[in-house]
Amino acid sequence: MELRLTDKEHDLLLEFLQERHKHLLHDIAKADHHEFRAALRERCNMLEGVLEKLQVPVHSAA
C-alpha cells in the first residue's frame, strides 16, 4: 500500500501516532490483567513498526 502525504500531513500523522504511543505505554504500565497488557503490548509493537516506517526518509525517483 502506498500513501502519499504532504510534509505537513506527514508531520501531523507522526505527531498523532507518537502521542498515541505515549498513551499506550502508560496504559500498559497501569494494566493489571496479564492478557489485557499483552494485547496492549501487541498494539504498541505494531504502532512502533508504523512509526519506524514514517520516520525513514523516502527518496523519490523524480
C-alpha positions as CSV (number, residue, x, y, z in Angstrom):
1,M,0.0,0.0,0.0
2,E,1.2,3.4,-0.9
3,L,0.1,6.6,0.9
4,R,1.2,10.0,-0.4
5,L,1.2,12.8,2.1
6,T,2.4,16.4,2.1
7,D,5.1,17.2,4.5
8,K,2.6,18.9,6.8
9,E,0.3,15.8,6.6
10,H,3.2,13.6,7.4
11,D,4.2,15.6,10.4
12,L,0.7,15.7,11.7
13,L,0.2,11.9,11.3
14,L,3.6,11.3,13.0
15,E,2.6,13.6,15.9
16,F,-0.7,11.9,16.4
17,L,0.9,8.4,16.3
18,Q,3.6,9.4,18.7
19,E,1.0,10.8,21.2
20,R,-1.0,7.6,20.9
21,H,2.2,5.6,21.5
22,K,2.8,7.5,24.8
23,H,-0.7,6.7,25.9
24,L,-0.3,3.1,25.1
25,L,2.9,2.8,27.1
26,H,1.0,4.5,30.0
27,D,-1.9,2.1,29.7
28,I,0.4,-0.9,29.6
29,A,2.1,0.3,32.8
30,K,-1.2,0.6,34.5
31,A,-2.8,-2.6,33.3
32,D,-3.3,-5.3,35.9
33,H,-4.7,-8.1,33.8
34,H,-1.9,-10.1,32.0
35,E,-4.0,-10.8,28.9
36,F,-5.1,-7.2,28.6
37,R,-1.5,-6.0,29.0
38,A,-0.3,-8.5,26.3
39,A,-3.0,-7.2,23.9
40,L,-1.9,-3.6,24.5
41,R,1.7,-4.6,24.1
42,E,0.9,-6.2,20.7
43,R,-0.8,-3.0,19.6
44,C,2.1,-0.9,20.8
45,N,4.6,-3.1,18.9
46,M,2.6,-2.6,15.7
47,L,2.4,1.1,16.3
48,E,6.2,1.2,16.8
49,G,6.6,-0.5,13.4
50,V,4.5,2.1,11.7
51,L,6.3,4.9,13.4
52,E,9.7,3.5,12.2
53,K,8.4,3.4,8.7
54,L,7.2,7.0,8.9
55,Q,10.5,8.2,10.3
56,V,12.6,6.7,7.5
57,P,13.3,9.4,4.8
58,V,11.7,8.5,1.5
59,H,13.7,9.4,-1.7
60,S,11.5,9.7,-4.7
61,A,12.8,8.8,-8.2
62,A,11.8,12.1,-9.7
